[in-house]
Amino acid sequence: MARRSFAQPLIWVLGDAPPPAGPHVAVVPGADVPLLPLDLPEKLRGIARERVGRRMLTEQLGLPMTELEVRPFAPKGKPGQWTRALVGEAQRLQDWRAQLAKGCIALVPDYLALPCAAEVWTIETAGETVSARLGIEDGFSAEPDLAEALLAEAADRGKPRAVLRLGEAHGPLDALIDGLGMPVYGDPAELAKDGNAKPLRWTDATRGIDLKEPPSVDFDRLRSGMRRWRAPVLAAVLAVAAFLGSVVVETHQLQAERQRDQGLAQGLVREHFVPSGPILDMRAQVTAAVQAADQAPDEAVEIDPLVLFQTAAPYLTGDRISLRAISYRGDTGLVASVEIGDFAGLDQLVADLRADRFEVELLESSARQGEGVAARLRLLTAAE
């Protein structure tokens, strides 16, 4: 069965027969692709943010990272500040893609196919499934009992300005909606006409989410684009090589003259300023020889291991961090074994240590079932 929603393309529920002949959007059960919140550090951006997000979801769901597909649900205009992500099993998504009809232009969970407006709840019932879009940033699909609990919890956090009620009637659910005391509309056009926000365009409402292709397709397209540049780049390289070839002869001549002059200069330095030892930097060594009578040579400073540990201790014993072992060897430096709440906290610990002029090497890290993350860090003082 296909339907066209307000200001949206033709919608087809995957599996219903027959599929539309023309362009359409296929929807799948949102309960199998939930929109989950994530507590990510604000400073994380790009690939690092996605990596930490996948680790957190792996811990929450108890599934290997290879079995999950994660799609960041980013605010419009702020792609690096997302705090929610769609999560689905990779095999199930692959099975859905195999069922798509020829005219399918996108694949989304059913709650993202609902009309969406700021400060408006859109709730649709179809059989034993309730799909809801709670404003712009949230949404879900669930059975009626669970949906009532989720809506009641959302109402405790803040009530909407209006409710767009679609689909079949459902007594307990409708009673909950009436209890909010907010205007209830049965049509998106009536909602917008009555002074509420107009439903967003399809592309803005879905935030670019499309499950039709796996995430790896983006990387494949990038590689394909790079292949098209091979011939121009090769031609440019050959041109540069030809130019450099013409410069080689002149360079050899200049090097020969430079070596001759350098030999003469070194002879003078050896005779008057540096009678023994290697001559590595004539200018610096001559300056040092001239100032030797007035300035003592600098002494090498060696950091005591206890001082190194005292400096690092406040970070290794911080909130949600447990220091399990500490050791020091001249060839390895200071090695600390810690337990920490999650991978995000581990990344933050490494960042804090580096900010305090430590050279940090993550020797190993692993997730402990129900007990956070265990890690071994090598700490050295950074060069001044």
Residue pairs with C-beta under 8 A, 6 or more apart in sequence:
1 12
1 13
1 16
2 10
2 11
2 12
2 13
2 16
2 19
2 20
2 24
3 10
3 11
4 10
4 11
5 11
5 113
5 114
5 115
5 188
6 115
6 187
6 188
6 189
6 199
7 115
7 188
7 199
7 201
7 202
8 25
8 113
8 115
8 202
9 23
9 24
9 25
9 105
9 106
9 202
10 20
10 22
10 23
10 24
10 25
11 24
11 25
11 27
11 113
12 19
12 20
12 24
12 25
12 26
12 27
12 101
12 104
13 26
13 27
13 110
14 26
14 27
14 28
14 96
14 99
14 100
14 107
15 99
19 26
19 101
19 103
19 104
20 101
20 103
21 103
22 103
23 103
23 105
24 101
24 103
24 104
24 105
25 104
25 105
25 106
25 107
25 108
25 113
25 202
26 96
26 100
26 101
26 104
26 106
26 107
26 108
26 212
27 107
27 108
27 109
27 110
27 112
27 113
28 96
28 107
28 108
28 109
28 110
28 211
29 109
29 110
29 129
29 141
30 109
30 110
30 111
30 112
30 131
30 139
30 140
30 141
31 129
31 140
31 141
31 142
31 143
32 88
32 89
32 92
32 109
33 86
33 87
33 88
33 93
33 109
33 211
34 86
34 87
34 140
35 73
35 84
35 85
35 86
35 109
35 111
35 138
35 139
35 140
36 57
36 60
36 84
36 85
36 86
36 87
37 83
37 84
38 53
38 56
38 57
38 83
38 84
38 85
39 56
39 83
39 344
40 49
40 52
40 53
40 56
40 82
40 83
40 344
41 52
41 344
41 347
41 348
42 81
43 351
44 52
44 344
44 347
45 80
46 80
48 347
49 72
49 80
49 82
50 70
50 72
52 343
52 344
52 347
53 70
53 72
53 85
54 65
54 68
54 70
55 65
55 342
55 343
55 344
55 367
56 342
56 343
56 344
57 68
57 70
57 85
57 87
58 64
58 65
58 68
58 367
59 342
59 343
59 367
61 68
61 87
63 89
66 90
67 89
67 90
67 91
68 87
68 88
68 89
68 90
69 87
69 88
69 89
69 90
69 93
69 211
69 214
69 215
70 85
70 86
70 87
70 215
71 85
71 86
71 87
71 209
71 211
71 215
72 79
72 82
72 84
72 85
73 82
73 84
73 85
73 86
73 137
73 207
73 209
74 80
74 81
74 82
74 207
74 208
75 81
75 82
75 137
75 207
76 204
76 207
84 137
84 138
86 109
86 209
86 211
88 211
90 214
93 211
93 214
94 214
96 107
96 211
97 107
97 211
97 212
97 213
97 214
100 107
100 212
104 212
105 212
106 206
106 210
106 212
107 210
107 211
107 212
108 206
108 209
108 210
108 211
109 141
109 211
110 129
110 131
110 141
111 131
111 132
111 133
111 139
111 140
111 141
112 133
112 139
112 205
112 206
112 209
114 122
114 124
114 131
114 132
114 133
114 139
114 166
115 122
115 133
115 164
115 166
115 188
115 199
115 205
116 122
116 133
116 135
116 136
116 199
116 200
116 205
117 135
117 136
117 164
117 191
117 192
117 196
117 197
117 198
117 199
117 200
118 135
118 136
118 197
119 135
119 160
119 161
119 162
119 196
119 197
120 135
120 160
120 161
120 162
120 163
120 164
120 191
120 196
120 197
121 132
121 133
121 134
121 135
121 151
121 154
121 160
121 162
121 163
121 164
122 132
122 133
122 163
122 164
122 166
123 130
123 131
123 132
123 151
123 163
123 164
123 165
123 166
123 167
123 173
123 177
124 130
124 131
124 132
124 165
124 166
124 167
125 131
125 144
125 166
125 167
125 168
125 169
125 170
125 173
126 167
126 168
127 168
128 143
128 144
129 141
129 142
129 143
130 141
130 142
130 143
130 144
130 147
130 170
130 173
131 139
131 140
131 141
132 139
132 140
132 141
132 147
132 150
132 151
133 139
133 205
134 140
134 154
134 160
135 160
136 200
136 205
138 154
140 147
140 150
142 150
144 170
144 172
144 173
147 173
148 172
148 173
148 176
151 173
151 176
151 177
152 176
155 180
159 180
159 181
159 182
160 180
160 182
161 182
161 196
162 182
162 183
162 184
162 185
162 191
162 194
162 196
163 177
163 180
163 182
163 183
163 184
163 185
164 185
164 186
164 188
164 191
165 174
165 177
165 184
165 185
165 186
166 186
177 184
178 184
183 194
183 196
185 191
185 194
185 196
188 199
191 199
192 198
192 199
199 205
265 282
266 279
266 282
269 279
269 282
269 285
269 286
270 279
273 285
273 286
273 289
273 290
274 285
274 286
274 289
279 285
303 381
305 328
305 334
308 328
308 334
308 379
308 381
309 326
309 328
309 334
311 356
311 358
312 334
312 336
312 353
312 358
312 379
313 323
315 321
315 349
315 352
315 353
315 356
316 323
316 326
316 336
316 338
316 349
317 323
318 349
320 340
320 341
320 345
320 372
321 338
321 339
321 340
321 345
321 349
322 338
322 339
322 340
323 336
323 337
323 338
324 337
324 338
324 339
324 374
325 336
325 337
326 334
326 335
326 336
326 337
327 334
327 335
328 334
328 335
329 335
332 378
333 378
333 379
333 380
334 378
334 379
334 380
335 363
335 376
335 377
335 378
335 379
336 376
336 377
336 379
337 374
337 375
337 376
338 349
338 374
338 375
338 376
338 377
339 368
339 371
339 372
339 373
339 374
339 375
340 346
340 349
340 372
340 373
340 375
341 372
341 373
342 372
342 373
343 365
343 367
343 373
345 372
345 373
346 362
346 365
346 373
346 375
349 377
350 360
350 362
350 377
353 360
353 377
353 379
354 360
354 382
357 381
357 382
358 379
358 380
358 381
358 382
359 379
359 380
359 381
359 382
360 377
360 378
360 379
361 377
361 378
361 380
362 375
362 376
362 377
363 375
363 376
363 377
363 378
364 375
364 376
365 373
365 374
365 375
365 376
366 373
366 374
366 375
367 373
368 374
